[in-house]
Amino acid sequence: MKWLPTLRWRTAQFLELRWWQWYLRGQTPAHYLSSKKAYWRRLLDQLDITAIPGAQVLDAGCGPAGVFTLLHERQRVTALDPLLPRYGRLPVFAAGDYPSVHFVPESLERTELTTPFDVIYCFNAINHVADWGKSLGTLTRLARPGTQLILSTDVHRYAWLLPIFRALPGDALHPQQHLAHHYSEALTRRGWIVEREVELRRERIFSYRAWVCTYVSAPALSSDRRV
């Protein structure tokens, strides 16, 4: 069946670029990129992740200043994001600044990547996708036994708010609205062992969490669309 993006996803993609333009106002590219790389160092340290030199890695949903900005000189990085052509309009992103990075302007649902990676980084991106199950399926398809996945996203703290946010555009930038256990259960069903789950930040409605996982096997699934 042909995959078709939803109106909600297309709206979120439109707003994403506008958000970046607003967010970067008043910041010099050099200052922003320096602070962003410092953030990635702190985050990897917090999650106890060591960047193995020469590893083949994927920065899934990389944005204009993903973890590739820190790792491009140490690891063989593929950076995936459907908005990459538009990010070229932002002062903080120029693909030519990272000649060793393979930039792929595709979504997780439609990417033609096939080679499995040693490490998959998916920071604050999985709640931006149109098809949650299919995107998790792609992350799994691009793994092999022993692949490490580091995934982070905002999740709802209160189950009673979830159907409201799913029904109404209360969080227009993020088409996906889930609870933390939805992620751990979906990853486990797809053959990932969740080694640790870390709450990185807590807010009134959302909790920003990360999962550090290792791929073991490929259990049979009736559909990538299962929650």
PyMOL commands that place a pseudoatom at each C-alpha (Angstrom):
pseudoatom trace, name=CA, resn=MET, resi=1, chain=A, elem=C, hetatm=0, pos=[0.000, 0.000, 0.000]
pseudoatom trace, name=CA, resn=LYS, resi=2, chain=A, elem=C, hetatm=0, pos=[1.321, 3.422, -0.921]
pseudoatom trace, name=CA, resn=TRP, resi=3, chain=A, elem=C, hetatm=0, pos=[2.261, 5.517, 2.109]
pseudoatom trace, name=CA, resn=LEU, resi=4, chain=A, elem=C, hetatm=0, pos=[0.551, 8.900, 2.208]
pseudoatom trace, name=CA, resn=PRO, resi=5, chain=A, elem=C, hetatm=0, pos=[1.415, 11.636, 4.721]
pseudoatom trace, name=CA, resn=THR, resi=6, chain=A, elem=C, hetatm=0, pos=[-1.416, 13.001, 6.809]
pseudoatom trace, name=CA, resn=LEU, resi=7, chain=A, elem=C, hetatm=0, pos=[-2.576, 16.601, 6.844]
pseudoatom trace, name=CA, resn=ARG, resi=8, chain=A, elem=C, hetatm=0, pos=[-1.502, 16.797, 10.481]
pseudoatom trace, name=CA, resn=TRP, resi=9, chain=A, elem=C, hetatm=0, pos=[2.036, 15.708, 9.539]
pseudoatom trace, name=CA, resn=ARG, resi=10, chain=A, elem=C, hetatm=0, pos=[2.261, 18.115, 6.608]
pseudoatom trace, name=CA, resn=THR, resi=11, chain=A, elem=C, hetatm=0, pos=[1.150, 20.954, 8.888]
pseudoatom trace, name=CA, resn=ALA, resi=12, chain=A, elem=C, hetatm=0, pos=[3.751, 19.968, 11.472]
pseudoatom trace, name=CA, resn=GLN, resi=13, chain=A, elem=C, hetatm=0, pos=[6.478, 19.948, 8.826]
pseudoatom trace, name=CA, resn=PHE, resi=14, chain=A, elem=C, hetatm=0, pos=[5.445, 23.418, 7.681]
pseudoatom trace, name=CA, resn=LEU, resi=15, chain=A, elem=C, hetatm=0, pos=[5.503, 24.710, 11.255]
pseudoatom trace, name=CA, resn=GLU, resi=16, chain=A, elem=C, hetatm=0, pos=[8.830, 23.042, 12.027]
pseudoatom trace, name=CA, resn=LEU, resi=17, chain=A, elem=C, hetatm=0, pos=[10.786, 25.262, 9.665]
pseudoatom trace, name=CA, resn=ARG, resi=18, chain=A, elem=C, hetatm=0, pos=[8.958, 28.343, 10.945]
pseudoatom trace, name=CA, resn=TRP, resi=19, chain=A, elem=C, hetatm=0, pos=[9.806, 27.330, 14.505]
pseudoatom trace, name=CA, resn=TRP, resi=20, chain=A, elem=C, hetatm=0, pos=[13.504, 27.093, 13.652]
pseudoatom trace, name=CA, resn=GLN, resi=21, chain=A, elem=C, hetatm=0, pos=[13.460, 30.523, 12.003]
pseudoatom trace, name=CA, resn=TRP, resi=22, chain=A, elem=C, hetatm=0, pos=[11.867, 31.986, 15.129]
pseudoatom trace, name=CA, resn=TYR, resi=23, chain=A, elem=C, hetatm=0, pos=[14.140, 30.093, 17.532]
pseudoatom trace, name=CA, resn=LEU, resi=24, chain=A, elem=C, hetatm=0, pos=[17.366, 31.167, 15.826]
pseudoatom trace, name=CA, resn=ARG, resi=25, chain=A, elem=C, hetatm=0, pos=[16.548, 34.866, 15.787]
pseudoatom trace, name=CA, resn=GLY, resi=26, chain=A, elem=C, hetatm=0, pos=[19.146, 36.848, 17.706]
pseudoatom trace, name=CA, resn=GLN, resi=27, chain=A, elem=C, hetatm=0, pos=[21.647, 33.972, 17.815]
pseudoatom trace, name=CA, resn=THR, resi=28, chain=A, elem=C, hetatm=0, pos=[24.829, 33.899, 15.775]
pseudoatom trace, name=CA, resn=PRO, resi=29, chain=A, elem=C, hetatm=0, pos=[25.408, 30.609, 13.932]
pseudoatom trace, name=CA, resn=ALA, resi=30, chain=A, elem=C, hetatm=0, pos=[28.788, 30.133, 15.617]
pseudoatom trace, name=CA, resn=HIS, resi=31, chain=A, elem=C, hetatm=0, pos=[27.369, 30.580, 19.117]
pseudoatom trace, name=CA, resn=TYR, resi=32, chain=A, elem=C, hetatm=0, pos=[24.388, 28.346, 18.445]
pseudoatom trace, name=CA, resn=LEU, resi=33, chain=A, elem=C, hetatm=0, pos=[26.441, 25.514, 16.945]
pseudoatom trace, name=CA, resn=SER, resi=34, chain=A, elem=C, hetatm=0, pos=[29.000, 25.698, 19.750]
pseudoatom trace, name=CA, resn=SER, resi=35, chain=A, elem=C, hetatm=0, pos=[26.295, 25.472, 22.414]
pseudoatom trace, name=CA, resn=LYS, resi=36, chain=A, elem=C, hetatm=0, pos=[24.538, 22.691, 20.521]
pseudoatom trace, name=CA, resn=LYS, resi=37, chain=A, elem=C, hetatm=0, pos=[27.662, 20.553, 20.328]
pseudoatom trace, name=CA, resn=ALA, resi=38, chain=A, elem=C, hetatm=0, pos=[28.212, 21.121, 24.047]
pseudoatom trace, name=CA, resn=TYR, resi=39, chain=A, elem=C, hetatm=0, pos=[24.647, 19.939, 24.611]
pseudoatom trace, name=CA, resn=TRP, resi=40, chain=A, elem=C, hetatm=0, pos=[25.262, 16.749, 22.619]
pseudoatom trace, name=CA, resn=ARG, resi=41, chain=A, elem=C, hetatm=0, pos=[28.396, 16.036, 24.676]
pseudoatom trace, name=CA, resn=ARG, resi=42, chain=A, elem=C, hetatm=0, pos=[26.459, 16.430, 27.933]
pseudoatom trace, name=CA, resn=LEU, resi=43, chain=A, elem=C, hetatm=0, pos=[23.605, 14.267, 26.683]
pseudoatom trace, name=CA, resn=LEU, resi=44, chain=A, elem=C, hetatm=0, pos=[25.822, 11.412, 25.537]
pseudoatom trace, name=CA, resn=ASP, resi=45, chain=A, elem=C, hetatm=0, pos=[27.674, 11.554, 28.853]
pseudoatom trace, name=CA, resn=GLN, resi=46, chain=A, elem=C, hetatm=0, pos=[24.384, 11.532, 30.749]
pseudoatom trace, name=CA, resn=LEU, resi=47, chain=A, elem=C, hetatm=0, pos=[23.247, 8.461, 28.818]
pseudoatom trace, name=CA, resn=ASP, resi=48, chain=A, elem=C, hetatm=0, pos=[26.678, 6.816, 29.237]
pseudoatom trace, name=CA, resn=ILE, resi=49, chain=A, elem=C, hetatm=0, pos=[27.161, 6.571, 25.474]
pseudoatom trace, name=CA, resn=THR, resi=50, chain=A, elem=C, hetatm=0, pos=[30.672, 6.301, 24.067]
pseudoatom trace, name=CA, resn=ALA, resi=51, chain=A, elem=C, hetatm=0, pos=[31.086, 7.244, 20.413]
pseudoatom trace, name=CA, resn=ILE, resi=52, chain=A, elem=C, hetatm=0, pos=[33.103, 4.368, 18.971]
pseudoatom trace, name=CA, resn=PRO, resi=53, chain=A, elem=C, hetatm=0, pos=[35.518, 5.744, 16.359]
pseudoatom trace, name=CA, resn=GLY, resi=54, chain=A, elem=C, hetatm=0, pos=[34.747, 4.627, 12.829]
pseudoatom trace, name=CA, resn=ALA, resi=55, chain=A, elem=C, hetatm=0, pos=[31.323, 3.183, 13.633]
pseudoatom trace, name=CA, resn=GLN, resi=56, chain=A, elem=C, hetatm=0, pos=[28.686, 3.444, 10.913]
pseudoatom trace, name=CA, resn=VAL, resi=57, chain=A, elem=C, hetatm=0, pos=[25.865, 5.445, 12.468]
pseudoatom trace, name=CA, resn=LEU, resi=58, chain=A, elem=C, hetatm=0, pos=[22.525, 6.964, 11.540]
pseudoatom trace, name=CA, resn=ASP, resi=59, chain=A, elem=C, hetatm=0, pos=[21.282, 10.320, 12.819]
pseudoatom trace, name=CA, resn=ALA, resi=60, chain=A, elem=C, hetatm=0, pos=[17.570, 9.758, 12.181]
pseudoatom trace, name=CA, resn=GLY, resi=61, chain=A, elem=C, hetatm=0, pos=[15.562, 12.967, 12.094]
pseudoatom trace, name=CA, resn=CYS, resi=62, chain=A, elem=C, hetatm=0, pos=[18.777, 14.961, 12.288]
pseudoatom trace, name=CA, resn=GLY, resi=63, chain=A, elem=C, hetatm=0, pos=[17.354, 18.476, 11.921]
pseudoatom trace, name=CA, resn=PRO, resi=64, chain=A, elem=C, hetatm=0, pos=[19.728, 21.300, 11.031]
pseudoatom trace, name=CA, resn=ALA, resi=65, chain=A, elem=C, hetatm=0, pos=[22.094, 20.685, 13.967]
pseudoatom trace, name=CA, resn=GLY, resi=66, chain=A, elem=C, hetatm=0, pos=[21.732, 17.080, 15.039]
pseudoatom trace, name=CA, resn=VAL, resi=67, chain=A, elem=C, hetatm=0, pos=[24.267, 14.893, 16.766]
pseudoatom trace, name=CA, resn=PHE, resi=68, chain=A, elem=C, hetatm=0, pos=[26.087, 14.686, 13.426]
pseudoatom trace, name=CA, resn=THR, resi=69, chain=A, elem=C, hetatm=0, pos=[27.575, 18.111, 14.224]
pseudoatom trace, name=CA, resn=LEU, resi=70, chain=A, elem=C, hetatm=0, pos=[29.510, 16.494, 17.071]
pseudoatom trace, name=CA, resn=LEU, resi=71, chain=A, elem=C, hetatm=0, pos=[30.270, 13.072, 15.611]
pseudoatom trace, name=CA, resn=HIS, resi=72, chain=A, elem=C, hetatm=0, pos=[31.072, 13.714, 11.961]
pseudoatom trace, name=CA, resn=GLU, resi=73, chain=A, elem=C, hetatm=0, pos=[34.840, 13.618, 12.508]
pseudoatom trace, name=CA, resn=ARG, resi=74, chain=A, elem=C, hetatm=0, pos=[34.763, 10.457, 14.627]
pseudoatom trace, name=CA, resn=GLN, resi=75, chain=A, elem=C, hetatm=0, pos=[32.111, 8.245, 13.094]
pseudoatom trace, name=CA, resn=ARG, resi=76, chain=A, elem=C, hetatm=0, pos=[30.782, 7.470, 9.611]
pseudoatom trace, name=CA, resn=VAL, resi=77, chain=A, elem=C, hetatm=0, pos=[27.512, 9.368, 9.782]
pseudoatom trace, name=CA, resn=THR, resi=78, chain=A, elem=C, hetatm=0, pos=[24.401, 9.178, 7.652]
pseudoatom trace, name=CA, resn=ALA, resi=79, chain=A, elem=C, hetatm=0, pos=[21.972, 12.000, 8.519]
pseudoatom trace, name=CA, resn=LEU, resi=80, chain=A, elem=C, hetatm=0, pos=[18.320, 11.533, 7.566]
pseudoatom trace, name=CA, resn=ASP, resi=81, chain=A, elem=C, hetatm=0, pos=[15.591, 14.191, 7.536]
pseudoatom trace, name=CA, resn=PRO, resi=82, chain=A, elem=C, hetatm=0, pos=[12.859, 15.065, 4.997]
pseudoatom trace, name=CA, resn=LEU, resi=83, chain=A, elem=C, hetatm=0, pos=[13.379, 18.781, 5.654]
pseudoatom trace, name=CA, resn=LEU, resi=84, chain=A, elem=C, hetatm=0, pos=[17.099, 18.857, 4.814]
pseudoatom trace, name=CA, resn=PRO, resi=85, chain=A, elem=C, hetatm=0, pos=[16.608, 20.836, 1.573]
pseudoatom trace, name=CA, resn=ARG, resi=86, chain=A, elem=C, hetatm=0, pos=[14.675, 23.495, 3.489]
pseudoatom trace, name=CA, resn=TYR, resi=87, chain=A, elem=C, hetatm=0, pos=[17.172, 23.601, 6.345]
pseudoatom trace, name=CA, resn=GLY, resi=88, chain=A, elem=C, hetatm=0, pos=[19.618, 25.017, 3.827]
pseudoatom trace, name=CA, resn=ARG, resi=89, chain=A, elem=C, hetatm=0, pos=[17.716, 28.295, 4.250]
pseudoatom trace, name=CA, resn=LEU, resi=90, chain=A, elem=C, hetatm=0, pos=[18.796, 28.476, 7.874]
pseudoatom trace, name=CA, resn=PRO, resi=91, chain=A, elem=C, hetatm=0, pos=[22.099, 30.163, 8.759]
pseudoatom trace, name=CA, resn=VAL, resi=92, chain=A, elem=C, hetatm=0, pos=[23.168, 27.281, 10.993]
pseudoatom trace, name=CA, resn=PHE, resi=93, chain=A, elem=C, hetatm=0, pos=[23.118, 24.550, 8.352]
pseudoatom trace, name=CA, resn=ALA, resi=94, chain=A, elem=C, hetatm=0, pos=[25.189, 23.988, 5.242]
pseudoatom trace, name=CA, resn=ALA, resi=95, chain=A, elem=C, hetatm=0, pos=[25.785, 20.424, 4.110]
pseudoatom trace, name=CA, resn=GLY, resi=96, chain=A, elem=C, hetatm=0, pos=[29.155, 21.473, 2.708]
pseudoatom trace, name=CA, resn=ASP, resi=97, chain=A, elem=C, hetatm=0, pos=[30.405, 22.121, 6.242]
pseudoatom trace, name=CA, resn=TYR, resi=98, chain=A, elem=C, hetatm=0, pos=[30.212, 18.358, 6.879]
pseudoatom trace, name=CA, resn=PRO, resi=99, chain=A, elem=C, hetatm=0, pos=[31.792, 16.715, 3.811]
pseudoatom trace, name=CA, resn=SER, resi=100, chain=A, elem=C, hetatm=0, pos=[32.069, 13.323, 5.496]
pseudoatom trace, name=CA, resn=VAL, resi=101, chain=A, elem=C, hetatm=0, pos=[28.351, 13.129, 6.330]
pseudoatom trace, name=CA, resn=HIS, resi=102, chain=A, elem=C, hetatm=0, pos=[25.970, 11.396, 3.937]
pseudoatom trace, name=CA, resn=PHE, resi=103, chain=A, elem=C, hetatm=0, pos=[22.831, 13.554, 4.029]
pseudoatom trace, name=CA, resn=VAL, resi=104, chain=A, elem=C, hetatm=0, pos=[19.617, 11.823, 2.968]
pseudoatom trace, name=CA, resn=PRO, resi=105, chain=A, elem=C, hetatm=0, pos=[16.523, 14.051, 2.469]
pseudoatom trace, name=CA, resn=GLU, resi=106, chain=A, elem=C, hetatm=0, pos=[13.970, 11.325, 3.188]
pseudoatom trace, name=CA, resn=SER, resi=107, chain=A, elem=C, hetatm=0, pos=[11.472, 10.484, 5.911]
pseudoatom trace, name=CA, resn=LEU, resi=108, chain=A, elem=C, hetatm=0, pos=[11.750, 7.403, 8.084]
pseudoatom trace, name=CA, resn=GLU, resi=109, chain=A, elem=C, hetatm=0, pos=[8.622, 6.022, 6.450]
pseudoatom trace, name=CA, resn=ARG, resi=110, chain=A, elem=C, hetatm=0, pos=[9.935, 6.328, 2.892]
pseudoatom trace, name=CA, resn=THR, resi=111, chain=A, elem=C, hetatm=0, pos=[13.698, 6.075, 3.125]
pseudoatom trace, name=CA, resn=GLU, resi=112, chain=A, elem=C, hetatm=0, pos=[15.438, 3.795, 0.664]
pseudoatom trace, name=CA, resn=LEU, resi=113, chain=A, elem=C, hetatm=0, pos=[18.339, 3.154, 3.026]
pseudoatom trace, name=CA, resn=THR, resi=114, chain=A, elem=C, hetatm=0, pos=[18.995, -0.558, 3.413]
pseudoatom trace, name=CA, resn=THR, resi=115, chain=A, elem=C, hetatm=0, pos=[22.450, -0.988, 4.971]
pseudoatom trace, name=CA, resn=PRO, resi=116, chain=A, elem=C, hetatm=0, pos=[22.256, -1.760, 8.701]
pseudoatom trace, name=CA, resn=PHE, resi=117, chain=A, elem=C, hetatm=0, pos=[24.033, 0.570, 11.108]
pseudoatom trace, name=CA, resn=ASP, resi=118, chain=A, elem=C, hetatm=0, pos=[26.188, -0.028, 14.164]
pseudoatom trace, name=CA, resn=VAL, resi=119, chain=A, elem=C, hetatm=0, pos=[24.442, 2.756, 16.092]
pseudoatom trace, name=CA, resn=ILE, resi=120, chain=A, elem=C, hetatm=0, pos=[21.180, 4.594, 15.435]
pseudoatom trace, name=CA, resn=TYR, resi=121, chain=A, elem=C, hetatm=0, pos=[20.617, 7.961, 17.089]
pseudoatom trace, name=CA, resn=CYS, resi=122, chain=A, elem=C, hetatm=0, pos=[17.035, 9.208, 16.977]
pseudoatom trace, name=CA, resn=PHE, resi=123, chain=A, elem=C, hetatm=0, pos=[16.848, 12.296, 19.161]
pseudoatom trace, name=CA, resn=ASN, resi=124, chain=A, elem=C, hetatm=0, pos=[13.589, 14.189, 19.530]
pseudoatom trace, name=CA, resn=ALA, resi=125, chain=A, elem=C, hetatm=0, pos=[12.355, 13.066, 16.112]
pseudoatom trace, name=CA, resn=ILE, resi=126, chain=A, elem=C, hetatm=0, pos=[10.067, 10.049, 16.459]
pseudoatom trace, name=CA, resn=ASN, resi=127, chain=A, elem=C, hetatm=0, pos=[7.152, 12.217, 17.630]
pseudoatom trace, name=CA, resn=HIS, resi=128, chain=A, elem=C, hetatm=0, pos=[7.473, 14.274, 14.426]
pseudoatom trace, name=CA, resn=VAL, resi=129, chain=A, elem=C, hetatm=0, pos=[6.754, 11.372, 12.062]
pseudoatom trace, name=CA, resn=ALA, resi=130, chain=A, elem=C, hetatm=0, pos=[3.500, 10.702, 10.225]
pseudoatom trace, name=CA, resn=ASP, resi=131, chain=A, elem=C, hetatm=0, pos=[3.390, 6.946, 10.824]
pseudoatom trace, name=CA, resn=TRP, resi=132, chain=A, elem=C, hetatm=0, pos=[4.749, 5.962, 14.239]
pseudoatom trace, name=CA, resn=GLY, resi=133, chain=A, elem=C, hetatm=0, pos=[4.677, 2.202, 13.771]
pseudoatom trace, name=CA, resn=LYS, resi=134, chain=A, elem=C, hetatm=0, pos=[6.187, 2.304, 10.297]
pseudoatom trace, name=CA, resn=SER, resi=135, chain=A, elem=C, hetatm=0, pos=[8.963, 4.613, 11.514]
pseudoatom trace, name=CA, resn=LEU, resi=136, chain=A, elem=C, hetatm=0, pos=[9.820, 2.307, 14.417]
pseudoatom trace, name=CA, resn=GLY, resi=137, chain=A, elem=C, hetatm=0, pos=[9.786, -0.504, 11.874]
pseudoatom trace, name=CA, resn=THR, resi=138, chain=A, elem=C, hetatm=0, pos=[12.325, 1.366, 9.740]
pseudoatom trace, name=CA, resn=LEU, resi=139, chain=A, elem=C, hetatm=0, pos=[14.641, 1.904, 12.719]
pseudoatom trace, name=CA, resn=THR, resi=140, chain=A, elem=C, hetatm=0, pos=[14.443, -1.838, 13.313]
pseudoatom trace, name=CA, resn=ARG, resi=141, chain=A, elem=C, hetatm=0, pos=[14.966, -2.694, 9.650]
pseudoatom trace, name=CA, resn=LEU, resi=142, chain=A, elem=C, hetatm=0, pos=[18.180, -0.655, 9.654]
pseudoatom trace, name=CA, resn=ALA, resi=143, chain=A, elem=C, hetatm=0, pos=[19.562, -2.628, 12.609]
pseudoatom trace, name=CA, resn=ARG, resi=144, chain=A, elem=C, hetatm=0, pos=[21.365, -5.927, 12.931]
pseudoatom trace, name=CA, resn=PRO, resi=145, chain=A, elem=C, hetatm=0, pos=[21.967, -8.014, 16.065]
pseudoatom trace, name=CA, resn=GLY, resi=146, chain=A, elem=C, hetatm=0, pos=[24.084, -5.871, 18.373]
pseudoatom trace, name=CA, resn=THR, resi=147, chain=A, elem=C, hetatm=0, pos=[23.033, -2.521, 16.901]
pseudoatom trace, name=CA, resn=GLN, resi=148, chain=A, elem=C, hetatm=0, pos=[22.554, 0.135, 19.560]
pseudoatom trace, name=CA, resn=LEU, resi=149, chain=A, elem=C, hetatm=0, pos=[19.589, 2.505, 19.410]
pseudoatom trace, name=CA, resn=ILE, resi=150, chain=A, elem=C, hetatm=0, pos=[19.433, 5.721, 21.405]
pseudoatom trace, name=CA, resn=LEU, resi=151, chain=A, elem=C, hetatm=0, pos=[15.958, 7.195, 21.062]
pseudoatom trace, name=CA, resn=SER, resi=152, chain=A, elem=C, hetatm=0, pos=[14.554, 10.228, 22.848]
pseudoatom trace, name=CA, resn=THR, resi=153, chain=A, elem=C, hetatm=0, pos=[11.192, 11.971, 22.743]
pseudoatom trace, name=CA, resn=ASP, resi=154, chain=A, elem=C, hetatm=0, pos=[8.575, 13.800, 24.741]
pseudoatom trace, name=CA, resn=VAL, resi=155, chain=A, elem=C, hetatm=0, pos=[5.903, 11.529, 26.221]
pseudoatom trace, name=CA, resn=HIS, resi=156, chain=A, elem=C, hetatm=0, pos=[2.732, 12.288, 28.114]
pseudoatom trace, name=CA, resn=ARG, resi=157, chain=A, elem=C, hetatm=0, pos=[2.854, 12.136, 31.892]
pseudoatom trace, name=CA, resn=TYR, resi=158, chain=A, elem=C, hetatm=0, pos=[-0.912, 11.672, 32.270]
pseudoatom trace, name=CA, resn=ALA, resi=159, chain=A, elem=C, hetatm=0, pos=[-2.882, 9.045, 30.397]
pseudoatom trace, name=CA, resn=TRP, resi=160, chain=A, elem=C, hetatm=0, pos=[-6.119, 11.027, 30.619]
pseudoatom trace, name=CA, resn=LEU, resi=161, chain=A, elem=C, hetatm=0, pos=[-4.644, 13.868, 28.550]
pseudoatom trace, name=CA, resn=LEU, resi=162, chain=A, elem=C, hetatm=0, pos=[-3.496, 11.574, 25.760]
pseudoatom trace, name=CA, resn=PRO, resi=163, chain=A, elem=C, hetatm=0, pos=[-6.819, 11.186, 23.873]
pseudoatom trace, name=CA, resn=ILE, resi=164, chain=A, elem=C, hetatm=0, pos=[-7.384, 14.943, 24.082]
pseudoatom trace, name=CA, resn=PHE, resi=165, chain=A, elem=C, hetatm=0, pos=[-4.021, 15.737, 22.479]
pseudoatom trace, name=CA, resn=ARG, resi=166, chain=A, elem=C, hetatm=0, pos=[-4.580, 13.028, 19.873]
pseudoatom trace, name=CA, resn=ALA, resi=167, chain=A, elem=C, hetatm=0, pos=[-7.974, 14.430, 18.931]
pseudoatom trace, name=CA, resn=LEU, resi=168, chain=A, elem=C, hetatm=0, pos=[-7.092, 18.125, 19.027]
pseudoatom trace, name=CA, resn=PRO, resi=169, chain=A, elem=C, hetatm=0, pos=[-4.015, 19.978, 17.706]
pseudoatom trace, name=CA, resn=GLY, resi=170, chain=A, elem=C, hetatm=0, pos=[-2.806, 20.931, 21.174]
pseudoatom trace, name=CA, resn=ASP, resi=171, chain=A, elem=C, hetatm=0, pos=[0.778, 20.182, 20.145]
pseudoatom trace, name=CA, resn=ALA, resi=172, chain=A, elem=C, hetatm=0, pos=[0.834, 20.987, 16.443]
pseudoatom trace, name=CA, resn=LEU, resi=173, chain=A, elem=C, hetatm=0, pos=[4.564, 20.421, 15.979]
pseudoatom trace, name=CA, resn=HIS, resi=174, chain=A, elem=C, hetatm=0, pos=[4.303, 16.807, 17.135]
pseudoatom trace, name=CA, resn=PRO, resi=175, chain=A, elem=C, hetatm=0, pos=[1.797, 14.573, 15.299]
pseudoatom trace, name=CA, resn=GLN, resi=176, chain=A, elem=C, hetatm=0, pos=[2.637, 11.642, 17.590]
pseudoatom trace, name=CA, resn=GLN, resi=177, chain=A, elem=C, hetatm=0, pos=[1.304, 11.567, 21.148]
pseudoatom trace, name=CA, resn=HIS, resi=178, chain=A, elem=C, hetatm=0, pos=[2.213, 8.577, 23.333]
pseudoatom trace, name=CA, resn=LEU, resi=179, chain=A, elem=C, hetatm=0, pos=[2.971, 7.418, 26.850]
pseudoatom trace, name=CA, resn=ALA, resi=180, chain=A, elem=C, hetatm=0, pos=[6.405, 6.176, 27.902]
pseudoatom trace, name=CA, resn=HIS, resi=181, chain=A, elem=C, hetatm=0, pos=[5.340, 2.560, 28.158]
pseudoatom trace, name=CA, resn=HIS, resi=182, chain=A, elem=C, hetatm=0, pos=[4.095, 2.656, 24.551]
pseudoatom trace, name=CA, resn=TYR, resi=183, chain=A, elem=C, hetatm=0, pos=[7.696, 3.136, 23.442]
pseudoatom trace, name=CA, resn=SER, resi=184, chain=A, elem=C, hetatm=0, pos=[9.265, 0.494, 25.660]
pseudoatom trace, name=CA, resn=GLU, resi=185, chain=A, elem=C, hetatm=0, pos=[6.599, -2.042, 24.691]
pseudoatom trace, name=CA, resn=ALA, resi=186, chain=A, elem=C, hetatm=0, pos=[6.808, -1.280, 20.966]
pseudoatom trace, name=CA, resn=LEU, resi=187, chain=A, elem=C, hetatm=0, pos=[10.597, -1.521, 20.996]
pseudoatom trace, name=CA, resn=THR, resi=188, chain=A, elem=C, hetatm=0, pos=[10.563, -4.790, 22.925]
pseudoatom trace, name=CA, resn=ARG, resi=189, chain=A, elem=C, hetatm=0, pos=[8.060, -6.315, 20.489]
pseudoatom trace, name=CA, resn=ARG, resi=190, chain=A, elem=C, hetatm=0, pos=[10.372, -5.419, 17.613]
pseudoatom trace, name=CA, resn=GLY, resi=191, chain=A, elem=C, hetatm=0, pos=[13.321, -7.261, 19.093]
pseudoatom trace, name=CA, resn=TRP, resi=192, chain=A, elem=C, hetatm=0, pos=[15.045, -4.498, 21.068]
pseudoatom trace, name=CA, resn=ILE, resi=193, chain=A, elem=C, hetatm=0, pos=[16.279, -4.974, 24.608]
pseudoatom trace, name=CA, resn=VAL, resi=194, chain=A, elem=C, hetatm=0, pos=[15.753, -1.759, 26.567]
pseudoatom trace, name=CA, resn=GLU, resi=195, chain=A, elem=C, hetatm=0, pos=[18.872, -1.461, 28.676]
pseudoatom trace, name=CA, resn=ARG, resi=196, chain=A, elem=C, hetatm=0, pos=[17.863, 1.754, 30.372]
pseudoatom trace, name=CA, resn=GLU, resi=197, chain=A, elem=C, hetatm=0, pos=[15.194, 4.431, 30.269]
pseudoatom trace, name=CA, resn=VAL, resi=198, chain=A, elem=C, hetatm=0, pos=[16.177, 7.884, 31.493]
pseudoatom trace, name=CA, resn=GLU, resi=199, chain=A, elem=C, hetatm=0, pos=[13.985, 10.870, 32.247]
pseudoatom trace, name=CA, resn=LEU, resi=200, chain=A, elem=C, hetatm=0, pos=[15.968, 13.827, 30.932]
pseudoatom trace, name=CA, resn=ARG, resi=201, chain=A, elem=C, hetatm=0, pos=[13.498, 16.588, 31.752]
pseudoatom trace, name=CA, resn=ARG, resi=202, chain=A, elem=C, hetatm=0, pos=[10.080, 16.853, 33.386]
pseudoatom trace, name=CA, resn=GLU, resi=203, chain=A, elem=C, hetatm=0, pos=[7.453, 19.459, 32.553]
pseudoatom trace, name=CA, resn=ARG, resi=204, chain=A, elem=C, hetatm=0, pos=[3.822, 19.964, 33.525]
pseudoatom trace, name=CA, resn=ILE, resi=205, chain=A, elem=C, hetatm=0, pos=[2.366, 17.805, 30.758]
pseudoatom trace, name=CA, resn=PHE, resi=206, chain=A, elem=C, hetatm=0, pos=[5.327, 16.067, 29.156]
pseudoatom trace, name=CA, resn=SER, resi=207, chain=A, elem=C, hetatm=0, pos=[8.335, 14.076, 30.241]
pseudoatom trace, name=CA, resn=TYR, resi=208, chain=A, elem=C, hetatm=0, pos=[11.354, 14.094, 27.939]
pseudoatom trace, name=CA, resn=ARG, resi=209, chain=A, elem=C, hetatm=0, pos=[12.805, 10.585, 28.002]
pseudoatom trace, name=CA, resn=ALA, resi=210, chain=A, elem=C, hetatm=0, pos=[15.494, 8.522, 26.348]
pseudoatom trace, name=CA, resn=TRP, resi=211, chain=A, elem=C, hetatm=0, pos=[15.788, 4.795, 25.767]
pseudoatom trace, name=CA, resn=VAL, resi=212, chain=A, elem=C, hetatm=0, pos=[19.107, 3.048, 25.237]
pseudoatom trace, name=CA, resn=CYS, resi=213, chain=A, elem=C, hetatm=0, pos=[18.490, -0.249, 23.462]
pseudoatom trace, name=CA, resn=THR, resi=214, chain=A, elem=C, hetatm=0, pos=[20.306, -3.133, 21.814]
pseudoatom trace, name=CA, resn=TYR, resi=215, chain=A, elem=C, hetatm=0, pos=[18.826, -5.077, 18.919]
pseudoatom trace, name=CA, resn=VAL, resi=216, chain=A, elem=C, hetatm=0, pos=[18.662, -8.822, 19.417]
pseudoatom trace, name=CA, resn=SER, resi=217, chain=A, elem=C, hetatm=0, pos=[16.190, -10.452, 17.035]
pseudoatom trace, name=CA, resn=ALA, resi=218, chain=A, elem=C, hetatm=0, pos=[13.270, -9.871, 14.709]
pseudoatom trace, name=CA, resn=PRO, resi=219, chain=A, elem=C, hetatm=0, pos=[10.041, -11.244, 16.202]
pseudoatom trace, name=CA, resn=ALA, resi=220, chain=A, elem=C, hetatm=0, pos=[7.084, -11.707, 13.882]
pseudoatom trace, name=CA, resn=LEU, resi=221, chain=A, elem=C, hetatm=0, pos=[4.712, -8.742, 13.892]
pseudoatom trace, name=CA, resn=SER, resi=222, chain=A, elem=C, hetatm=0, pos=[1.283, -8.625, 12.325]
pseudoatom trace, name=CA, resn=SER, resi=223, chain=A, elem=C, hetatm=0, pos=[1.800, -4.970, 11.401]
pseudoatom trace, name=CA, resn=ASP, resi=224, chain=A, elem=C, hetatm=0, pos=[4.259, -2.128, 11.861]
pseudoatom trace, name=CA, resn=ARG, resi=225, chain=A, elem=C, hetatm=0, pos=[1.260, -0.033, 12.828]
pseudoatom trace, name=CA, resn=ARG, resi=226, chain=A, elem=C, hetatm=0, pos=[0.748, -1.754, 16.165]
pseudoatom trace, name=CA, resn=VAL, resi=227, chain=A, elem=C, hetatm=0, pos=[1.128, 0.501, 19.193]
for i in range(1, 227): cmd.bond("trace and resi %d" % i, "trace and resi %d" % (i + 1))
show_as sticks, trace
zoom trace
